[in-house]
């Protein structure tokens, strides 16, 4: 019996794809060449790049159609249970490419993290396709999750551990219901999958430091670590968003900041292919600002304003000027500009309340919550501006700076101390507050320069003291 080339099925399937998708024939031919040359890394990288763009997605003929020629015994060789389940939703060129990579001919030669990312591209693009064509009935969670579920099982059974690929795949698997049921009003369904996602986050939380360690896995790179952790924090972020900013504003804020740390938004988003990502980034920017303004223990607004400038630039476009005030409000509050922040808030309060209400928030008392945060940040900024030995401040100066009544200053200082924004003591009789410590936070360029100048002055004082001690203290 002649020995059959194990890659023959892959090449056959690629030739069929090329004939049905002529606009991408050159791409499929390049994939054929890589298969024949056994350049597996380049193969997966090219397929990953191709499936990352929804514009390349093409729905193919269903395998149960009478004249179907696209799906042959390739499916039987490649995870038939998950493939057949997923094909019930959509038999796309993306799915066909993924099925080729799961053929026995490739075995363990492929990077598991890249394979996981391709699996997610197939799943996410198929979900977008079903939404765009308003498919009825909607795909079930089991069908939409089938590829990722099968890959998780494969990774668990693998003799070569791939913890970053496994975390990424499981995170994306738990992200599917959050995207699939984002518009669902079924509280029963919501409770079931939210509890499952919460258990996943809890299970992996203590393992994250190990995954970030350079010695955790020999083949791990900084990029693979970032992708896996970004996937984890994205799932956490979407879970808290689905519950509502009214109850999970602080948890959402911290998860979103961590996600942006590992997956910062691109500097530019242009063209139709980036429209989906632009919408997602705008959605995230609005929710992050709302969470920062209402979360009870979030005062380090510089994390948003100075560390995520590219995200806030989403508000600079002409299409989103109606929410441009959110960026202005955040910048003013982070800089301790009480007067400017209050003016912006008063002008746009009605729109801000409508936006917060659309996120499931209770607008009762919303204005007072934001005003209190603006005033407390103004006080923190006022303290920071002063030299460390000049931080005994009069109540009257504070009232003037924060634009509040004199009788409110004592309460404001007590509030700031109780929230851990500063440490110190008050003298109600003399009307002064002596601040010994102020909370650390992200600074802008101007504040960094001022801090550098202070450090320079401190260095000169230390040198002068050393010289004085050297000249006046007798040697023992």
Residue pairs with C-beta under 8 A, 6 or more apart in sequence:
6 103
6 104
6 105
7 35
7 36
7 38
7 103
7 105
9 72
9 73
9 74
9 77
9 100
9 103
9 105
10 35
10 74
10 100
10 103
10 105
10 106
11 32
11 35
11 36
12 72
12 74
13 72
13 74
13 96
13 99
13 100
14 28
14 31
14 32
14 35
14 100
15 28
15 32
16 69
16 70
17 24
17 28
17 70
17 93
17 96
17 97
18 24
18 25
18 28
18 29
19 25
20 58
20 60
20 61
20 70
20 93
21 28
21 58
21 93
24 50
24 56
24 93
27 46
27 50
30 46
31 43
31 46
31 47
31 97
34 40
34 42
34 43
34 46
35 43
40 106
40 109
40 110
41 111
43 101
43 110
44 101
44 110
44 111
44 114
44 115
44 118
45 114
47 97
47 98
47 101
47 118
48 114
48 117
48 118
48 121
50 56
50 97
51 94
51 97
51 98
51 118
51 121
51 122
51 125
52 121
53 273
54 125
54 128
54 273
54 276
55 272
55 273
56 93
56 94
57 92
57 93
57 94
57 125
57 126
57 128
57 129
58 92
58 93
59 90
59 91
59 92
59 129
60 70
60 91
60 92
60 93
60 96
61 67
61 68
61 69
61 70
61 91
62 68
62 87
62 91
63 70
63 71
63 75
63 87
63 91
70 91
70 96
71 87
71 91
71 96
74 96
74 99
74 100
74 103
75 83
75 84
75 87
75 99
77 103
77 104
78 99
78 100
78 102
78 103
79 99
79 102
79 147
79 150
79 154
81 146
81 150
82 146
82 147
82 149
82 150
83 95
83 99
83 102
83 146
83 147
85 142
85 143
85 146
86 95
86 122
86 126
86 143
86 144
86 146
86 147
87 95
88 139
88 143
89 126
89 130
89 139
89 143
89 144
90 126
90 129
90 130
92 122
92 125
92 126
92 129
94 121
94 122
94 125
94 126
95 122
95 126
95 147
97 118
97 122
98 118
98 119
98 122
98 147
101 110
101 115
101 118
108 158
108 160
112 155
112 158
112 160
112 162
112 165
112 166
113 162
113 164
113 165
113 168
113 224
113 227
113 228
115 151
115 165
116 151
116 155
116 165
116 168
116 169
116 172
117 168
117 227
119 147
119 148
119 151
119 169
119 172
120 148
120 168
120 169
120 172
122 147
123 144
123 145
123 147
123 148
123 172
123 176
124 179
126 139
126 144
127 139
127 144
127 176
127 179
127 180
128 276
130 138
130 139
138 180
139 180
141 176
141 177
141 180
141 181
141 193
144 176
144 180
145 173
145 176
145 177
148 169
148 172
148 173
148 176
149 173
151 169
152 166
152 169
152 170
152 173
155 162
155 165
155 166
155 169
156 166
161 217
162 217
162 219
163 207
163 211
163 216
163 217
163 220
163 228
164 211
164 217
164 220
164 224
164 225
164 227
164 228
165 224
165 228
167 204
167 207
167 211
167 228
167 229
167 231
167 232
168 227
168 228
168 231
170 200
170 204
171 200
171 228
171 231
171 232
171 234
171 235
172 231
172 235
174 193
174 196
174 197
174 200
174 235
175 231
175 234
175 235
175 238
177 193
177 197
178 193
178 197
178 235
178 238
178 239
178 242
179 238
181 189
181 190
181 193
182 242
184 190
190 242
194 239
194 242
194 243
197 235
197 239
198 239
200 235
201 232
201 235
201 236
201 239
204 232
208 229
208 232
210 216
211 217
211 220
211 225
211 228
211 229
212 225
212 229
214 220
226 262
226 263
227 262
227 263
229 258
229 262
230 259
230 262
230 263
233 255
233 256
233 258
233 259
233 262
234 259
234 263
236 251
236 255
236 258
236 259
237 252
237 255
237 256
237 259
240 248
240 251
240 252
240 255
241 248
241 252
241 287
244 359
244 360
244 361
245 252
245 287
245 290
245 291
245 294
245 356
245 359
245 360
245 361
246 359
246 360
246 361
246 362
249 290
249 291
249 294
249 295
249 296
249 298
250 291
250 295
250 296
250 297
250 298
252 287
252 288
252 291
253 288
253 291
253 292
253 295
253 298
256 284
256 287
256 288
256 291
257 288
257 303
257 304
257 307
257 308
260 307
260 308
260 311
261 307
264 308
264 310
264 311
265 281
265 308
265 310
265 311
265 314
266 274
266 277
266 310
267 310
269 277
269 278
269 281
278 314
281 311
281 314
282 314
282 320
282 323
284 311
285 311
285 312
285 314
285 315
285 326
286 323
286 326
286 355
287 359
288 304
288 308
288 311
289 304
289 326
289 327
289 329
289 330
290 326
290 355
290 356
290 359
290 361
291 298
292 298
292 301
292 304
292 330
293 329
293 330
293 333
293 369
293 370
293 373
294 356
294 361
294 366
294 369
294 370
297 419
299 373
299 376
299 377
299 380
299 419
299 421
299 439
299 441
300 439
300 441
300 442
301 330
301 333
301 334
301 377
301 441
302 334
302 441
302 442
302 443
302 444
303 442
304 311
304 312
304 330
304 334
305 312
305 330
305 331
305 334
305 442
305 444
306 334
306 442
306 443
306 444
307 442
312 327
312 330
312 331
314 320
315 321
315 323
315 324
315 326
315 327
316 324
316 327
322 351
323 355
325 344
325 347
325 348
325 351
325 352
326 352
328 344
329 341
329 344
329 345
329 348
332 340
332 341
332 344
333 341
333 373
333 374
333 377
334 377
334 444
335 381
335 444
336 377
336 378
336 380
336 381
336 382
337 378
338 374
338 375
338 378
338 401
338 402
338 403
339 403
341 374
341 378
342 371
342 374
342 403
345 352
345 367
345 370
345 371
345 374
349 367
352 366
352 370
353 363
353 366
353 367
356 363
356 366
357 363
372 415
375 402
375 404
375 412
376 412
376 415
376 416
376 419
376 421
378 401
378 402
379 398
379 402
379 412
379 413
379 416
379 421
379 422
380 416
380 421
380 422
380 438
380 439
380 441
382 393
382 398
382 401
382 402
383 391
383 393
383 422
383 435
383 438
384 438
384 447
385 450
386 393
387 454
391 424
391 434
391 435
391 436
392 432
392 433
392 434
392 435
393 432
393 433
393 435
394 431
394 432
395 406
395 409
395 410
395 431
395 432
395 433
396 406
396 431
398 409
398 412
398 413
398 433
399 405
399 406
399 408
399 409
402 409
402 412
404 412
410 426
410 428
413 424
413 426
413 433
414 426
416 422
417 423
417 424
420 439
421 438
421 439
422 435
422 437
422 438
422 439
423 435
423 436
423 437
424 433
424 434
424 435
424 436
424 437
425 433
425 434
426 432
426 433
426 434
427 433
427 434
443 451
